[in-house]
Amino acid sequence: MPIVTPYQNSRRFTSTISAGTGTGATFAIAATAFTSDAGTTATAFPATYNYYNLYINGIMQTADTSTVTTTTITIPGGDALDPGTPLVVQFVVS
């Protein structure tokens, strides 16, 4: 069982589907297309985190809906959503 430190915090980033590129399985949104909690443009997603949650239009998504790196979040089929659909990515960090 992994050791999880008792202190946890989160980093949240917001954007819309219209910031994405690609189609189908390659639809992705760059981290720099997101705004951080501080209201500034994000430069990258956290490199280390305990887990992350993706909210599309305010609904938390299942783990198979996306993959994330420090530079992008990939949402297969996300290009089929309305461009104005809001996204929130929340990283829980220690």
N, CA, C and O atoms as a GROMACS GRO file, in nm:
protein
  376
    1MET      N    1   0.085  -0.117   0.000
    1MET     CA    2   0.000   0.000   0.000
    1MET      C    3   0.090   0.124   0.000
    1MET      O    4   0.182   0.133   0.081
    2PRO      N    5   0.064   0.220  -0.090
    2PRO     CA    6   0.148   0.340  -0.094
    2PRO      C    7   0.123   0.430   0.027
    2PRO      O    8   0.014   0.433   0.084
    3ILE      N    9   0.228   0.501   0.063
    3ILE     CA   10   0.216   0.596   0.173
    3ILE      C   11   0.168   0.728   0.116
    3ILE      O   12   0.227   0.782   0.023
    4VAL      N   13   0.061   0.780   0.174
    4VAL     CA   14   0.006   0.909   0.132
    4VAL      C   15   0.024   1.006   0.247
    4VAL      O   16  -0.021   0.979   0.359
    5THR      N   17   0.086   1.117   0.221
    5THR     CA   18   0.107   1.215   0.327
    5THR      C   19  -0.027   1.271   0.374
    5THR      O   20  -0.121   1.278   0.295
    6PRO      N   21  -0.037   1.310   0.501
    6PRO     CA   22  -0.164   1.358   0.552
    6PRO      C   23  -0.205   1.493   0.494
    6PRO      O   24  -0.324   1.526   0.493
    7TYR      N   25  -0.109   1.572   0.446
    7TYR     CA   26  -0.141   1.702   0.389
    7TYR      C   27  -0.175   1.684   0.241
    7TYR      O   28  -0.094   1.633   0.164
    8GLN      N   29  -0.292   1.727   0.204
    8GLN     CA   30  -0.330   1.724   0.063
    8GLN      C   31  -0.393   1.856   0.026
    8GLN      O   32  -0.459   1.921   0.107
    9ASN      N   33  -0.372   1.894  -0.097
    9ASN     CA   34  -0.428   2.018  -0.149
    9ASN      C   35  -0.467   1.991  -0.293
    9ASN      O   36  -0.441   1.882  -0.344
   10SER      N   37  -0.529   2.087  -0.358
   10SER     CA   38  -0.563   2.064  -0.499
   10SER      C   39  -0.524   2.184  -0.583
   10SER      O   40  -0.516   2.297  -0.534
   11ARG      N   41  -0.502   2.157  -0.708
   11ARG     CA   42  -0.476   2.260  -0.809
   11ARG      C   43  -0.584   2.242  -0.914
   11ARG      O   44  -0.598   2.134  -0.970
   12ARG      N   45  -0.659   2.348  -0.942
   12ARG     CA   46  -0.767   2.339  -1.041
   12ARG      C   47  -0.736   2.428  -1.160
   12ARG      O   48  -0.678   2.536  -1.148
   13PHE      N   49  -0.777   2.379  -1.276
   13PHE     CA   50  -0.756   2.448  -1.402
   13PHE      C   51  -0.885   2.446  -1.481
   13PHE      O   52  -0.953   2.343  -1.486
   14THR      N   53  -0.921   2.558  -1.544
   14THR     CA   54  -1.045   2.566  -1.620
   14THR      C   55  -1.018   2.608  -1.764
   14THR      O   56  -0.924   2.682  -1.794
   15SER      N   57  -1.104   2.558  -1.854
   15SER     CA   58  -1.098   2.592  -1.996
   15SER      C   59  -1.231   2.552  -2.058
   15SER      O   60  -1.326   2.519  -1.987
   16THR      N   61  -1.238   2.556  -2.190
   16THR     CA   62  -1.355   2.506  -2.263
   16THR      C   63  -1.308   2.411  -2.372
   16THR      O   64  -1.190   2.411  -2.410
   17ILE      N   65  -1.399   2.332  -2.423
   17ILE     CA   66  -1.369   2.236  -2.529
   17ILE      C   67  -1.311   2.306  -2.652
   17ILE      O   68  -1.230   2.247  -2.723
   18SER      N   69  -1.352   2.429  -2.678
   18SER     CA   70  -1.305   2.499  -2.798
   18SER      C   71  -1.154   2.518  -2.800
   18SER      O   72  -1.098   2.547  -2.907
   19ALA      N   73  -1.086   2.502  -2.688
   19ALA     CA   74  -0.940   2.517  -2.683
   19ALA      C   75  -0.866   2.394  -2.733
   19ALA      O   76  -0.744   2.395  -2.746
   20GLY      N   77  -0.940   2.287  -2.762
   20GLY     CA   78  -0.877   2.163  -2.804
   20GLY      C   79  -0.844   2.156  -2.952
   20GLY      O   80  -0.896   2.234  -3.033
   21THR      N   81  -0.758   2.061  -2.985
   21THR     CA   82  -0.721   2.034  -3.124
   21THR      C   83  -0.726   1.884  -3.149
   21THR      O   84  -0.722   1.804  -3.056
   22GLY      N   85  -0.733   1.848  -3.276
   22GLY     CA   86  -0.739   1.707  -3.312
   22GLY      C   87  -0.882   1.658  -3.318
   22GLY      O   88  -0.976   1.731  -3.287
   23THR      N   89  -0.897   1.533  -3.358
   23THR     CA   90  -1.029   1.472  -3.366
   23THR      C   91  -1.024   1.331  -3.310
   23THR      O   92  -0.918   1.268  -3.303
   24GLY      N   93  -1.139   1.282  -3.269
   24GLY     CA   94  -1.150   1.145  -3.221
   24GLY      C   95  -1.056   1.115  -3.106
   24GLY      O   96  -1.054   1.187  -3.006
   25ALA      N   97  -0.978   1.008  -3.120
   25ALA     CA   98  -0.890   0.962  -3.013
   25ALA      C   99  -0.775   1.059  -2.987
   25ALA      O  100  -0.713   1.052  -2.880
   26THR      N  101  -0.745   1.148  -3.081
   26THR     CA  102  -0.631   1.239  -3.062
   26THR      C  103  -0.673   1.378  -3.013
   26THR      O  104  -0.589   1.468  -3.007
   27PHE      N  105  -0.799   1.397  -2.978
   27PHE     CA  106  -0.843   1.528  -2.931
   27PHE      C  107  -0.774   1.561  -2.799
   27PHE      O  108  -0.784   1.484  -2.703
   28ALA      N  109  -0.704   1.674  -2.795
   28ALA     CA  110  -0.629   1.712  -2.675
   28ALA      C  111  -0.635   1.862  -2.654
   28ALA      O  112  -0.658   1.939  -2.748
   29ILE      N  113  -0.616   1.902  -2.531
   29ILE     CA  114  -0.612   2.043  -2.496
   29ILE      C  115  -0.482   2.069  -2.421
   29ILE      O  116  -0.449   1.999  -2.324
   30ALA      N  117  -0.408   2.169  -2.466
   30ALA     CA  118  -0.280   2.203  -2.404
   30ALA      C  119  -0.302   2.264  -2.266
   30ALA      O  120  -0.401   2.332  -2.242
   31ALA      N  121  -0.209   2.238  -2.176
   31ALA     CA  122  -0.216   2.296  -2.042
   31ALA      C  123  -0.218   2.448  -2.049
   31ALA      O  124  -0.280   2.513  -1.964
   32THR      N  125  -0.152   2.505  -2.147
   32THR     CA  126  -0.145   2.651  -2.160
   32THR      C  127  -0.278   2.712  -2.205
   32THR      O  128  -0.291   2.835  -2.206
   33ALA      N  129  -0.376   2.630  -2.240
   33ALA     CA  130  -0.509   2.679  -2.276
   33ALA      C  131  -0.600   2.687  -2.154
   33ALA      O  132  -0.716   2.724  -2.166
   34PHE      N  133  -0.546   2.653  -2.037
   34PHE     CA  134  -0.624   2.654  -1.912
   34PHE      C  135  -0.586   2.774  -1.827
   34PHE      O  136  -0.477   2.830  -1.838
   35THR      N  137  -0.679   2.814  -1.742
   35THR     CA  138  -0.657   2.919  -1.643
   35THR      C  139  -0.647   2.853  -1.506
   35THR      O  140  -0.725   2.763  -1.475
   36SER      N  141  -0.552   2.896  -1.426
   36SER     CA  142  -0.533   2.839  -1.293
   36SER      C  143  -0.627   2.902  -1.192
   36SER      O  144  -0.699   2.998  -1.224
   37ASP      N  145  -0.627   2.849  -1.069
   37ASP     CA  146  -0.707   2.907  -0.960
   37ASP      C  147  -0.669   3.053  -0.933
   37ASP      O  148  -0.752   3.131  -0.886
   38ALA      N  149  -0.545   3.088  -0.962
   38ALA     CA  150  -0.499   3.225  -0.938
   38ALA      C  151  -0.545   3.321  -1.047
   38ALA      O  152  -0.521   3.442  -1.038
   39GLY      N  153  -0.611   3.268  -1.150
   39GLY     CA  154  -0.660   3.352  -1.259
   39GLY      C  155  -0.557   3.381  -1.366
   39GLY      O  156  -0.576   3.468  -1.450
   40THR      N  157  -0.446   3.308  -1.362
   40THR     CA  158  -0.342   3.326  -1.462
   40THR      C  159  -0.339   3.210  -1.559
   40THR      O  160  -0.391   3.102  -1.529
   41THR      N  161  -0.279   3.230  -1.674
   41THR     CA  162  -0.266   3.123  -1.772
   41THR      C  163  -0.172   3.017  -1.716
   41THR      O  164  -0.064   3.048  -1.667
   42ALA      N  165  -0.214   2.892  -1.724
   42ALA     CA  166  -0.131   2.782  -1.675
   42ALA      C  167  -0.010   2.764  -1.767
   42ALA      O  168  -0.019   2.785  -1.888
   43THR      N  169   0.101   2.723  -1.709
   43THR     CA  170   0.219   2.692  -1.789
   43THR      C  171   0.233   2.541  -1.806
   43THR      O  172   0.285   2.494  -1.907
   44ALA      N  173   0.187   2.465  -1.707
   44ALA     CA  174   0.192   2.318  -1.712
   44ALA      C  175   0.102   2.264  -1.602
   44ALA      O  176   0.070   2.332  -1.505
   45PHE      N  177   0.063   2.138  -1.620
   45PHE     CA  178  -0.008   2.068  -1.513
   45PHE      C  179   0.096   2.014  -1.414
   45PHE      O  180   0.212   2.002  -1.451
   46PRO      N  181   0.056   1.983  -1.290
   46PRO     CA  182   0.152   1.930  -1.193
   46PRO      C  183   0.220   1.802  -1.245
   46PRO      O  184   0.157   1.717  -1.307
   47ALA      N  185   0.349   1.792  -1.218
   47ALA     CA  186   0.426   1.674  -1.260
   47ALA      C  187   0.398   1.554  -1.170
   47ALA      O  188   0.400   1.440  -1.215
   48THR      N  189   0.373   1.582  -1.043
   48THR     CA  190   0.339   1.474  -0.949
   48THR      C  191   0.208   1.509  -0.880
   48THR      O  192   0.185   1.623  -0.840
   49TYR      N  193   0.125   1.410  -0.866
   49TYR     CA  194  -0.005   1.428  -0.802
   49TYR      C  195  -0.055   1.292  -0.756
   49TYR      O  196  -0.009   1.189  -0.805
   50ASN      N  197  -0.149   1.292  -0.662
   50ASN     CA  198  -0.206   1.167  -0.613
   50ASN      C  199  -0.309   1.112  -0.712
   50ASN      O  200  -0.311   0.993  -0.742
   51TYR      N  201  -0.394   1.200  -0.760
   51TYR     CA  202  -0.492   1.165  -0.862
   51TYR      C  203  -0.549   1.294  -0.919
   51TYR      O  204  -0.526   1.402  -0.864
   52TYR      N  205  -0.623   1.282  -1.028
   52TYR     CA  206  -0.689   1.400  -1.083
   52TYR      C  207  -0.833   1.366  -1.116
   52TYR      O  208  -0.868   1.251  -1.141
   53ASN      N  209  -0.917   1.470  -1.117
   53ASN     CA  210  -1.057   1.458  -1.156
   53ASN      C  211  -1.082   1.549  -1.274
   53ASN      O  212  -1.034   1.663  -1.276
   54LEU      N  213  -1.156   1.500  -1.371
   54LEU     CA  214  -1.197   1.580  -1.486
   54LEU      C  215  -1.346   1.602  -1.476
   54LEU      O  216  -1.424   1.507  -1.462
   55TYR      N  217  -1.388   1.730  -1.484
   55TYR     CA  218  -1.528   1.765  -1.485
   55TYR      C  219  -1.561   1.826  -1.622
   55TYR      O  220  -1.500   1.925  -1.662
   56ILE      N  221  -1.655   1.766  -1.690
   56ILE     CA  222  -1.702   1.819  -1.818
   56ILE      C  223  -1.845   1.867  -1.794
   56ILE      O  224  -1.933   1.790  -1.757
   57ASN      N  225  -1.866   1.997  -1.817
   57ASN     CA  226  -1.996   2.060  -1.792
   57ASN      C  227  -2.044   2.035  -1.649
   57ASN      O  228  -2.163   2.015  -1.624
   58GLY      N  229  -1.948   2.036  -1.554
   58GLY     CA  230  -1.980   2.020  -1.412
   58GLY      C  231  -2.000   1.877  -1.366
   58GLY      O  232  -2.026   1.855  -1.248
   59ILE      N  233  -1.987   1.779  -1.456
   59ILE     CA  234  -2.007   1.638  -1.420
   59ILE      C  235  -1.872   1.568  -1.414
   59ILE      O  236  -1.797   1.570  -1.512
   60MET      N  237  -1.839   1.506  -1.298
   60MET     CA  238  -1.714   1.435  -1.288
   60MET      C  239  -1.716   1.314  -1.381
   60MET      O  240  -1.814   1.241  -1.388
   61GLN      N  241  -1.605   1.294  -1.452
   61GLN     CA  242  -1.595   1.187  -1.549
   61GLN      C  243  -1.523   1.066  -1.491
   61GLN      O  244  -1.449   1.078  -1.394
   62THR      N  245  -1.546   0.949  -1.550
   62THR     CA  246  -1.478   0.827  -1.508
   62THR      C  247  -1.333   0.829  -1.557
   62THR      O  248  -1.298   0.907  -1.646
   63ALA      N  249  -1.251   0.745  -1.499
   63ALA     CA  250  -1.107   0.744  -1.528
   63ALA      C  251  -1.074   0.714  -1.674
   63ALA      O  252  -0.970   0.755  -1.723
   64ASP      N  253  -1.162   0.643  -1.743
   64ASP     CA  254  -1.133   0.607  -1.882
   64ASP      C  255  -1.165   0.718  -1.981
   64ASP      O  256  -1.151   0.699  -2.102
   65THR      N  257  -1.209   0.834  -1.933
   65THR     CA  258  -1.250   0.944  -2.018
   65THR      C  259  -1.132   1.028  -2.066
   65THR      O  260  -1.143   1.098  -2.166
   66SER      N  261  -1.018   1.022  -1.995
   66SER     CA  262  -0.907   1.110  -2.029
   66SER      C  263  -0.774   1.053  -1.984
   66SER      O  264  -0.768   0.961  -1.902
   67THR      N  265  -0.668   1.110  -2.040
   67THR     CA  266  -0.532   1.087  -1.993
   67THR      C  267  -0.465   1.223  -1.985
   67THR      O  268  -0.500   1.315  -2.058
   68VAL      N  269  -0.369   1.235  -1.895
   68VAL     CA  270  -0.308   1.365  -1.873
   68VAL      C  271  -0.156   1.353  -1.863
   68VAL      O  272  -0.104   1.255  -1.811
   69THR      N  273  -0.086   1.454  -1.914
   69THR     CA  274   0.057   1.471  -1.897
   69THR      C  275   0.079   1.611  -1.841
   69THR      O  276  -0.018   1.682  -1.815
   70THR      N  277   0.202   1.651  -1.824
   70THR     CA  278   0.226   1.787  -1.774
   70THR      C  279   0.190   1.892  -1.877
   70THR      O  280   0.169   2.008  -1.842
   71THR      N  281   0.181   1.853  -2.005
   71THR     CA  282   0.155   1.952  -2.110
   71THR      C  283   0.017   1.946  -2.172
   71THR      O  284  -0.028   2.044  -2.231
   72THR      N  285  -0.054   1.833  -2.161
   72THR     CA  286  -0.185   1.821  -2.226
   72THR      C  287  -0.278   1.727  -2.150
   72THR      O  288  -0.236   1.645  -2.069
   73ILE      N  289  -0.406   1.743  -2.179
   73ILE     CA  290  -0.506   1.645  -2.138
   73ILE      C  291  -0.572   1.597  -2.266
   73ILE      O  292  -0.617   1.677  -2.348
   74THR      N  293  -0.579   1.467  -2.282
   74THR     CA  294  -0.641   1.406  -2.400
   74THR      C  295  -0.778   1.353  -2.361
   74THR      O  296  -0.792   1.278  -2.264
   75ILE      N  297  -0.878   1.393  -2.438
   75ILE     CA  298  -1.017   1.352  -2.413
   75ILE      C  299  -1.068   1.290  -2.543
   75ILE      O  300  -1.124   1.362  -2.626
   76PRO      N  301  -1.052   1.158  -2.562
   76PRO     CA  302  -1.097   1.097  -2.686
   76PRO      C  303  -1.245   1.127  -2.713
   76PRO      O  304  -1.332   1.106  -2.628
   77GLY      N  305  -1.272   1.176  -2.834
   77GLY     CA  306  -1.408   1.210  -2.873
   77GLY      C  307  -1.455   1.346  -2.823
   77GLY      O  308  -1.570   1.383  -2.846
   78GLY      N  309  -1.368   1.420  -2.756
   78GLY     CA  310  -1.406   1.551  -2.703
   78GLY      C  311  -1.445   1.650  -2.811
   78GLY      O  312  -1.517   1.746  -2.784
   79ASP      N  313  -1.398   1.628  -2.933
   79ASP     CA  314  -1.431   1.719  -3.043
   79ASP      C  315  -1.579   1.713  -3.080
   79ASP      O  316  -1.628   1.801  -3.150
   80ALA      N  317  -1.650   1.611  -3.034
   80ALA     CA  318  -1.794   1.599  -3.063
   80ALA      C  319  -1.878   1.686  -2.969
   80ALA      O  320  -1.998   1.705  -2.992
   81LEU      N  321  -1.817   1.738  -2.863
   81LEU     CA  322  -1.889   1.822  -2.766
   81LEU      C  323  -1.902   1.964  -2.818
   81LEU      O  324  -1.826   2.007  -2.905
   82ASP      N  325  -1.998   2.037  -2.764
   82ASP     CA  326  -2.017   2.177  -2.798
   82ASP      C  327  -1.892   2.255  -2.760
   82ASP      O  328  -1.838   2.234  -2.651
   83PRO      N  329  -1.844   2.345  -2.846
   83PRO     CA  330  -1.721   2.421  -2.816
   83PRO      C  331  -1.727   2.502  -2.686
   83PRO      O  332  -1.622   2.527  -2.626
   84GLY      N  333  -1.844   2.541  -2.642
   84GLY     CA  334  -1.856   2.620  -2.520
   84GLY      C  335  -1.863   2.539  -2.392
   84GLY      O  336  -1.876   2.595  -2.283
   85THR      N  337  -1.854   2.408  -2.403
   85THR     CA  338  -1.863   2.321  -2.285
   85THR      C  339  -1.746   2.347  -2.190
   85THR      O  340  -1.630   2.339  -2.232
   86PRO      N  341  -1.774   2.379  -2.063
   86PRO     CA  342  -1.666   2.408  -1.969
   86PRO      C  343  -1.598   2.281  -1.918
   86PRO      O  344  -1.660   2.176  -1.904
   87LEU      N  345  -1.469   2.295  -1.892
   87LEU     CA  346  -1.388   2.187  -1.836
   87LEU      C  347  -1.320   2.235  -1.709
   87LEU      O  348  -1.276   2.350  -1.701
   88VAL      N  349  -1.311   2.148  -1.610
   88VAL     CA  350  -1.232   2.173  -1.491
   88VAL      C  351  -1.148   2.049  -1.468
   88VAL      O  352  -1.201   1.938  -1.464
   89VAL      N  353  -1.017   2.067  -1.453
   89VAL     CA  354  -0.928   1.957  -1.417
   89VAL      C  355  -0.874   1.987  -1.279
   89VAL      O  356  -0.815   2.092  -1.256
   90GLN      N  357  -0.894   1.895  -1.186
   90GLN     CA  358  -0.851   1.913  -1.048
   90GLN      C  359  -0.746   1.807  -1.016
   90GLN      O  360  -0.772   1.688  -1.026
   91PHE      N  361  -0.627   1.853  -0.977
   91PHE     CA  362  -0.519   1.764  -0.937
   91PHE      C  363  -0.509   1.769  -0.786
   91PHE      O  364  -0.499   1.877  -0.728
   92VAL      N  365  -0.512   1.652  -0.721
   92VAL     CA  366  -0.493   1.644  -0.578
   92VAL      C  367  -0.347   1.614  -0.553
   92VAL      O  368  -0.295   1.512  -0.598
   93VAL      N  369  -0.280   1.704  -0.482
   93VAL     CA  370  -0.136   1.695  -0.460
   93VAL      C  371  -0.104   1.685  -0.311
   93VAL      O  372  -0.185   1.723  -0.226
   94SER      N  373   0.014   1.633  -0.281
   94SER     CA  374   0.060   1.623  -0.141
   94SER      C  375   0.168   1.724  -0.117
   94SER      O  376   0.220   1.733  -0.006
   0.00000   0.00000   0.00000
